[in-house]
């Protein structure tokens, strides 16, 4: 399947997790616009590639946590965010973020990722109207 759109940005400071998310996205037919391990790197990639969606680890190292990054991605670029975390405290993250959150728990299954992406309502933006199926 050919995909159109600006893609999905993956932000996680654990290289194996970031690679697993990217691989799963590609297997599901989604374009990956980049992968970052810090908030600063993610902001640079967002500026360069203007992704539609970002999958962001809540606990990033390097001066900016995932909630702070998500707020900046939304404010500066209008990017929808799906939080990725091994933590189960969705309410605390939602409160810090200032609105309800889309959440993907580690470890995740491909169907969990697809469901989180569908919940953004932006799949037509990312895939040109074709919802990928595994």
Backbone as a printed PyTorch tensor [residue, N CA C, xyz], in Angstrom:
tensor([[[ 0.8340, -1.1730,  0.0000],
         [ 0.0000,  0.0000,  0.0000],
         [ 0.8800,  1.2380,  0.0000]],

        [[ 0.5360,  2.2150, -0.7780],
         [ 1.2490,  3.4750, -0.8070],
         [ 0.6230,  4.4110,  0.2000]],

        [[ 1.4570,  5.0600,  0.9990],
         [ 0.9520,  5.9970,  1.9790],
         [ 1.3640,  7.4010,  1.6040]],

        [[ 0.5190,  8.3440,  1.9830],
         [ 0.8330,  9.7470,  1.7970],
         [ 0.7270, 10.4120,  3.1510]],

        [[ 1.1190, 11.6330,  3.2180],
         [ 1.0330, 12.3610,  4.4690],
         [ 2.4180, 12.6190,  5.0080]],

        [[ 2.4250, 13.3400,  6.0870],
         [ 3.7030, 13.7580,  6.6530],
         [ 4.2710, 12.7520,  7.6240]],

        [[ 3.4600, 11.8450,  8.0930],
         [ 3.9760, 10.7550,  8.8960],
         [ 3.8570, 10.9260, 10.3900]],

        [[ 4.5680, 10.0540, 11.0760],
         [ 4.5060,  9.9420, 12.5300],
         [ 5.9270, 10.0620, 13.0770]],

        [[ 6.0650, 10.9010, 14.0890],
         [ 7.3300, 11.0880, 14.7850],
         [ 7.3380, 10.2090, 16.0230]],

        [[ 8.4300,  9.4830, 16.2500],
         [ 8.5760,  8.6210, 17.4170],
         [ 9.6460,  9.2260, 18.3220]],

        [[ 9.3040,  9.3980, 19.6160],
         [10.2430,  9.9940, 20.5690],
         [10.3470,  9.0910, 21.7900]],

        [[11.4850,  8.4440, 21.9280],
         [11.7530,  7.5840, 23.0800],
         [13.2520,  7.5200, 23.2720]],

        [[13.7010,  7.6560, 24.5140],
         [15.1470,  7.6350, 24.7770],
         [15.7100,  6.2280, 24.9360]],

        [[14.8750,  5.2140, 24.7870],
         [15.3430,  3.8350, 24.7780],
         [15.3880,  3.3710, 23.3210]],

        [[16.5860,  3.1900, 22.7540],
         [16.7080,  2.8610, 21.3270],
         [15.9250,  1.6270, 20.8960]],

        [[15.8850,  0.5960, 21.7300],
         [15.1540, -0.6140, 21.3490],
         [13.6530, -0.3660, 21.2820]],

        [[13.1390,  0.4380, 22.1950],
         [11.7050,  0.7600, 22.1790],
         [11.3840,  1.6080, 20.9600]],

        [[12.1990,  2.6220, 20.7100],
         [11.9700,  3.4800, 19.5400],
         [11.9840,  2.6570, 18.2520]],

        [[12.9490,  1.7440, 18.1500],
         [13.0330,  0.8960, 16.9520],
         [11.8090, -0.0010, 16.8290]],

        [[11.3330, -0.5470, 17.9490],
         [10.1470, -1.4100, 17.9120],
         [ 8.9150, -0.6300, 17.4690]],

        [[ 8.7630,  0.5950, 17.9500],
         [ 7.6190,  1.4240, 17.5470],
         [ 7.7150,  1.7430, 16.0600]],

        [[ 8.8870,  2.1570, 15.6050],
         [ 9.0750,  2.4710, 14.1810],
         [ 8.8030,  1.2560, 13.3030]],

        [[ 9.3440,  0.1140, 13.6900],
         [ 9.1300, -1.1190, 12.9120],
         [ 7.6500, -1.4740, 12.8410]],

        [[ 6.9560, -1.3420, 13.9570],
         [ 5.5240, -1.6620, 13.9790],
         [ 4.7440, -0.7010, 13.1020]],

        [[ 5.0800,  0.5790, 13.1540],
         [ 4.4060,  1.5540, 12.2930],
         [ 4.5800,  1.2020, 10.8210]],

        [[ 5.8030,  0.8630, 10.4350],
         [ 6.0800,  0.5060,  9.0450],
         [ 5.3090, -0.7570,  8.6610]],

        [[ 5.2940, -1.7510,  9.5490],
         [ 4.5430, -2.9820,  9.2750],
         [ 3.0580, -2.7090,  9.0940]],

        [[ 2.5340, -1.7090,  9.8140],
         [ 1.1230, -1.3430,  9.6970],
         [ 0.8530, -0.4440,  8.4890]],

        [[ 1.9170, -0.0130,  7.8210],
         [ 1.7640,  0.7980,  6.6150],
         [ 1.8080,  2.2940,  6.8210]],

        [[ 2.3000,  2.7330,  7.9770],
         [ 2.3730,  4.1620,  8.2600],
         [ 3.7670,  4.7050,  7.9520]],

        [[ 3.8450,  5.9120,  7.4110],
         [ 5.1520,  6.5320,  7.2040],
         [ 5.7080,  7.0710,  8.5150]],

        [[ 6.9740,  6.8270,  8.7590],
         [ 7.6530,  7.3500,  9.9360],
         [ 8.4620,  8.5580,  9.4870]],

        [[ 8.1760,  9.7090, 10.0850],
         [ 8.8810, 10.9170,  9.6610],
         [10.1820, 11.1240, 10.4050]],

        [[10.4130, 10.3510, 11.4700],
         [11.6700, 10.4490, 12.1930],
         [11.5610,  9.8120, 13.5580]],

        [[12.7300,  9.6470, 14.1710],
         [12.8140,  9.1010, 15.5250],
         [13.8100,  9.9410, 16.3020]],

        [[13.4050, 10.3560, 17.5040],
         [14.2520, 11.2090, 18.3390],
         [14.3870, 10.6000, 19.7220]],

        [[15.4890, 10.9330, 20.4050],
         [15.6870, 10.4240, 21.7560],
         [15.6080, 11.5220, 22.8110]],

        [[15.5340, 12.7880, 22.3830],
         [15.3990, 13.9120, 23.3170],
         [14.3260, 14.8700, 22.8090]],

        [[13.8620, 15.7120, 23.7160],
         [12.8810, 16.7170, 23.3350],
         [13.4250, 17.6880, 22.3020]],

        [[14.6530, 18.1190, 22.4830],
         [15.2540, 19.0680, 21.5350],
         [15.3510, 18.4660, 20.1380]],

        [[15.7800, 17.2140, 20.0560],
         [15.8680, 16.5360, 18.7640],
         [14.4770, 16.3830, 18.1440]],

        [[13.4880, 16.0760, 18.9670],
         [12.1180, 15.9220, 18.4700],
         [11.5800, 17.2380, 17.9170]],

        [[11.8600, 18.3440, 18.5800],
         [11.3980, 19.6510, 18.0870],
         [12.0530, 19.9890, 16.7540]],

        [[13.3300, 19.6730, 16.6170],
         [14.0200, 19.9120, 15.3470],
         [13.3900, 19.0820, 14.2320]],

        [[13.1420, 17.7900, 14.4990],
         [12.5200, 16.9280, 13.4900],
         [11.1020, 17.3930, 13.1550]],

        [[10.3720, 17.8480, 14.1550],
         [ 9.0170, 18.3540, 13.9110],
         [ 9.0530, 19.5800, 13.0150]],

        [[10.0120, 20.4430, 13.2340],
         [10.1670, 21.6300, 12.3860],
         [10.5060, 21.2400, 10.9480]],

        [[11.3860, 20.2560, 10.8010],
         [11.8290, 19.8160,  9.4770],
         [10.7660, 19.0370,  8.7010]],

        [[10.0420, 18.1500,  9.3930],
         [ 9.1630, 17.1940,  8.7020],
         [ 7.6730, 17.4240,  8.8950]],

        [[ 7.3010, 18.2190,  9.8880],
         [ 5.8920, 18.5190, 10.1720],
         [ 5.0130, 17.2640, 10.2090]],

        [[ 5.3090, 16.3230, 11.0960],
         [ 4.4930, 15.1030, 11.1920],
         [ 3.0750, 15.4340, 11.6500]],

        [[ 2.1600, 14.5210, 11.3840],
         [ 0.7720, 14.6810, 11.8130],
         [ 0.5910, 14.2500, 13.2670]],

        [[ 1.3330, 13.2190, 13.6630],
         [ 1.1720, 12.5970, 14.9710],
         [ 2.5680, 12.3330, 15.5430]],

        [[ 2.6830, 12.4270, 16.8710],
         [ 3.9210, 12.0410, 17.5570],
         [ 3.5780, 11.0190, 18.6250]],

        [[ 4.3970, 10.0000, 18.7290],
         [ 4.3040,  9.0190, 19.8050],
         [ 5.4560,  9.3350, 20.7380]],

        [[ 5.1350,  9.7750, 21.9630],
         [ 6.1260, 10.3610, 22.8640],
         [ 6.1830,  9.6090, 24.1880]],

        [[ 7.3870,  9.1650, 24.5540],
         [ 7.6060,  8.5520, 25.8600],
         [ 7.4170,  9.6230, 26.9310]],

        [[ 6.7300,  9.2770, 27.9960],
         [ 6.4580, 10.2250, 29.0670],
         [ 7.7370, 10.6090, 29.7960]],

        [[ 8.6060,  9.6460, 30.0580],
         [ 9.8000,  9.8910, 30.8610],
         [11.0390,  9.9860, 29.9700]],

        [[11.2030, 11.1180, 29.3350],
         [12.3970, 11.3580, 28.5190],
         [13.5180, 11.8960, 29.3980]],

        [[14.7370, 11.5610, 29.0460],
         [15.8970, 12.1430, 29.7040],
         [16.3190, 13.3700, 28.8900]],

        [[17.0630, 14.2510, 29.5310],
         [17.6590, 15.3420, 28.7850],
         [16.9780, 16.6820, 28.9250]],

        [[16.4340, 17.0030, 30.0860],
         [15.9580, 18.3550, 30.3230],
         [14.5070, 18.6350, 30.0020]],

        [[13.8590, 17.8040, 29.2300],
         [12.4640, 18.0250, 28.8840],
         [11.7430, 16.6770, 28.9520]],

        [[10.6830, 16.6060, 29.7620],
         [ 9.9530, 15.3470, 29.8190],
         [ 8.9420, 15.2660, 28.6790]],

        [[ 8.3090, 14.1300, 28.5460],
         [ 7.3890, 13.9080, 27.4380],
         [ 6.1630, 14.7930, 27.4630]],

        [[ 5.6720, 15.1330, 28.6570],
         [ 4.5030, 16.0090, 28.7560],
         [ 4.8540, 17.4120, 28.2750]],

        [[ 6.0060, 17.9100, 28.6960],
         [ 6.4550, 19.2300, 28.2390],
         [ 6.6390, 19.2410, 26.7270]],

        [[ 7.2420, 18.1910, 26.1990],
         [ 7.4460, 18.0960, 24.7560],
         [ 6.1110, 18.0660, 24.0310]],

        [[ 5.1650, 17.2780, 24.5260],
         [ 3.8550, 17.1750, 23.8840],
         [ 3.1650, 18.5340, 23.8230]],

        [[ 3.2740, 19.3020, 24.8900],
         [ 2.6670, 20.6330, 24.8920],
         [ 3.2900, 21.5170, 23.8120]],

        [[ 4.6120, 21.4710, 23.6780],
         [ 5.2930, 22.2720, 22.6570],
         [ 4.9420, 21.7990, 21.2470]],

        [[ 4.8880, 20.4880, 21.0350],
         [ 4.5320, 19.9640, 19.7100],
         [ 3.1290, 20.4100, 19.3050]],

        [[ 2.2180, 20.4070, 20.2600],
         [ 0.8610, 20.8520, 19.9810],
         [ 0.7800, 22.3450, 19.7150]],

        [[ 1.4150, 23.1340, 20.5710],
         [ 1.3730, 24.5880, 20.4410],
         [ 2.0650, 25.0810, 19.1730]],

        [[ 3.2420, 24.5830, 18.9050],
         [ 4.0430, 25.0890, 17.7790],
         [ 3.6440, 24.5100, 16.4260]],

        [[ 3.2260, 23.2410, 16.4150],
         [ 3.0390, 22.5660, 15.1310],
         [ 1.6670, 21.9190, 14.9480]],

        [[ 0.8170, 21.9430, 15.9730],
         [-0.4980, 21.3180, 15.8670],
         [-0.4360, 19.8000, 15.7510]],

        [[ 0.5850, 19.2070, 16.3350],
         [ 0.7850, 17.7600, 16.2480],
         [ 0.0010, 17.0640, 17.3500]],

        [[-0.7890, 16.0580, 16.9880],
         [-1.4620, 15.2130, 17.9710],
         [-0.4420, 14.2760, 18.6030]],

        [[-0.6030, 14.0200, 19.8960],
         [ 0.3650, 13.2020, 20.6260],
         [-0.3080, 11.9810, 21.2370]],

        [[ 0.3770, 10.8610, 21.1170],
         [ 0.0340,  9.6380, 21.8410],
         [ 1.1760,  9.4130, 22.8160]],

        [[ 0.8470,  9.3550, 24.1040],
         [ 1.8750,  9.1150, 25.1070],
         [ 2.1840,  7.6230, 25.1810]],

        [[ 3.4600,  7.3250, 25.3370],
         [ 3.9550,  5.9610, 25.4590],
         [ 4.6320,  5.8450, 26.8190]],

        [[ 4.2200,  4.8510, 27.6180],
         [ 4.8200,  4.7400, 28.9350],
         [ 4.5930,  3.3680, 29.5390]],

        [[ 5.5090,  2.9890, 30.3960],
         [ 5.3430,  1.8000, 31.2080],
         [ 4.5370,  2.1120, 32.4600]],

        [[ 4.3210,  3.3950, 32.7310],
         [ 3.5360,  3.8260, 33.8800],
         [ 2.0550,  3.6310, 33.6050]],

        [[ 1.3020,  3.4660, 34.6450],
         [-0.1440,  3.2700, 34.5020],
         [-0.9320,  4.4720, 35.0000]],

        [[-0.2890,  5.5910, 35.2930],
         [-0.9540,  6.7290, 35.8910],
         [-1.4300,  7.7320, 34.8440]],

        [[-2.4080,  7.3230, 34.0440],
         [-2.9520,  8.1600, 32.9860],
         [-3.5310,  9.4590, 33.5370]],

        [[-4.1940,  9.4070, 34.6920],
         [-4.8290, 10.6010, 35.2530],
         [-3.8100, 11.6830, 35.5860]],

        [[-2.6850, 11.3040, 36.1870],
         [-1.6500, 12.2810, 36.5280],
         [-1.0650, 12.9030, 35.2630]],

        [[-0.8620, 12.0940, 34.2400],
         [-0.3200, 12.6090, 32.9780],
         [-1.3360, 13.5260, 32.3150]],

        [[-2.5980, 13.1470, 32.3210],
         [-3.6530, 13.9710, 31.7510],
         [-3.7400, 15.3150, 32.4710]],

        [[-3.6120, 15.2870, 33.7840],
         [-3.6560, 16.5270, 34.5620],
         [-2.4610, 17.4200, 34.2130]],

        [[-1.2800, 16.8350, 34.1120],
         [-0.0830, 17.6100, 33.7650],
         [-0.1790, 18.1690, 32.3500]],

        [[-0.7720, 17.4090, 31.4490],
         [-0.8990, 17.8110, 30.0440],
         [-1.9970, 18.8480, 29.8570]],

        [[-2.9770, 18.8360, 30.7780],
         [-4.0340, 19.8300, 30.7110],
         [-5.2530, 19.4150, 29.9140]],

        [[-5.2790, 18.1990, 29.4330],
         [-6.4410, 17.6840, 28.7020],
         [-6.3390, 16.1610, 28.6620]],

        [[-7.4270, 15.4890, 28.2890],
         [-7.3670, 14.0240, 28.2110],
         [-6.2630, 13.5770, 27.2520]],

        [[-5.7060, 12.4160, 27.5360],
         [-4.5790, 11.9290, 26.7420],
         [-4.9120, 10.6260, 26.0220]],

        [[-4.2050, 10.4240, 24.9220],
         [-4.1920,  9.1260, 24.2430],
         [-2.9480,  8.4260, 24.7570]],

        [[-3.1070,  7.1850, 25.1300],
         [-2.0530,  6.5260, 25.8840],
         [-1.7950,  5.1360, 25.3310]],

        [[-0.5320,  4.7800, 25.2040],
         [-0.1150,  3.4580, 24.7620],
         [ 0.8390,  2.9140, 25.8210]],

        [[ 0.4690,  1.7890, 26.4260],
         [ 1.2850,  1.2020, 27.4870],
         [ 2.3570,  0.2790, 26.9200]],

        [[ 3.5590,  0.3610, 27.5200],
         [ 4.6330, -0.5730, 27.2010],
         [ 4.4480, -1.8030, 28.0610]],

        [[ 4.6430, -2.9770, 27.5670],
         [ 4.7870, -3.3210, 26.1510],
         [ 3.4230, -3.2540, 25.4630]],

        [[ 3.4370, -3.0390, 24.1680],
         [ 2.1920, -2.9050, 23.4180],
         [ 2.1470, -3.9250, 22.2950]],

        [[ 0.9360, -4.2010, 21.8380],
         [ 0.7280, -5.0620, 20.6690],
         [ 0.4550, -4.1580, 19.4700]],

        [[ 0.6980, -4.6220, 18.2600],
         [ 0.4070, -3.8110, 17.0770],
         [-1.0380, -3.2980, 17.0470]],

        [[-1.9840, -4.1090, 17.5030],
         [-3.3760, -3.6470, 17.5070],
         [-3.5810, -2.5140, 18.5020]],

        [[-2.8290, -2.5090, 19.6110],
         [-2.9130, -1.4030, 20.5650],
         [-2.4450, -0.1030, 19.9090]],

        [[-1.3580, -0.1950, 19.1660],
         [-0.8280,  0.9710, 18.4630],
         [-1.8210,  1.4590, 17.4160]],

        [[-2.3770,  0.5630, 16.6470],
         [-3.3530,  0.9370, 15.6330],
         [-4.5700,  1.5960, 16.2750]],

        [[-5.0610,  1.0540, 17.3770],
         [-6.2120,  1.6490, 18.0620],
         [-5.8950,  3.0540, 18.5630]],

        [[-4.7060,  3.2570, 19.0990],
         [-4.3070,  4.5890, 19.5700],
         [-4.2320,  5.5750, 18.4080]],

        [[-3.7090,  5.1190, 17.2780],
         [-3.6390,  5.9860, 16.0970],
         [-5.0290,  6.3270, 15.5770]],

        [[-5.9170,  5.3380, 15.5410],
         [-7.2860,  5.5850, 15.0900],
         [-7.9920,  6.5900, 15.9890]],

        [[-7.6940,  6.5590, 17.2830],
         [-8.3280,  7.4660, 18.2360],
         [-7.9580,  8.9280, 18.0010]],

        [[-6.8520,  9.1840, 17.3110],
         [-6.4830, 10.5770, 17.0290],
         [-7.4040, 11.2100, 16.0000]],

        [[-8.0440, 10.3810, 15.1720],
         [-8.8940, 10.9140, 14.1130],
         [-8.1160, 11.5060, 12.9590]],

        [[-6.8130, 11.2670, 12.9130],
         [-5.9760, 11.8680, 11.8760],
         [-5.4070, 10.8530, 10.9010]],

        [[-5.9470,  9.6530, 10.8760],
         [-5.4000,  8.6390,  9.9710],
         [-5.5240,  9.0530,  8.5220]],

        [[-6.5940,  9.7350,  8.1590],
         [-6.7230, 10.1520,  6.7560],
         [-5.6500, 11.1770,  6.4110]],

        [[-5.2130, 11.9890,  7.3910],
         [-4.1350, 12.9400,  7.1480],
         [-2.8170, 12.2140,  6.9050]],

        [[-2.6060, 11.1300,  7.6530],
         [-1.3400, 10.4260,  7.6080],
         [-1.2550,  9.4320,  6.4620]],

        [[-2.3870,  8.8660,  6.0760],
         [-2.3440,  7.7940,  5.0890],
         [-3.0670,  8.1270,  3.7950]],

        [[-3.4960,  9.3580,  3.6410],
         [-4.1920,  9.7340,  2.4260],
         [-5.5730,  9.0980,  2.3330]],

        [[-6.1890,  8.7780,  3.4880],
         [-7.5310,  8.2300,  3.4990],
         [-7.5860,  6.7200,  3.5680]],

        [[-6.4470,  6.0540,  3.4750],
         [-6.4090,  4.6020,  3.5430],
         [-5.9540,  4.1670,  4.9210]],

        [[-6.8240,  3.5570,  5.6840],
         [-6.4550,  3.0710,  6.9950],
         [-5.7160,  1.7480,  6.8360]],

        [[-4.4500,  1.6910,  7.3040],
         [-3.6930,  0.4490,  7.1830],
         [-4.2970, -0.6490,  8.0330]],

        [[-4.1180, -1.8470,  7.6100],
         [-4.5290, -3.0180,  8.3740],
         [-3.3760, -3.9990,  8.4040]],

        [[-3.2530, -4.6900,  9.5280],
         [-2.1730, -5.6700,  9.6520],
         [-2.6210, -7.0110,  9.1160]]])
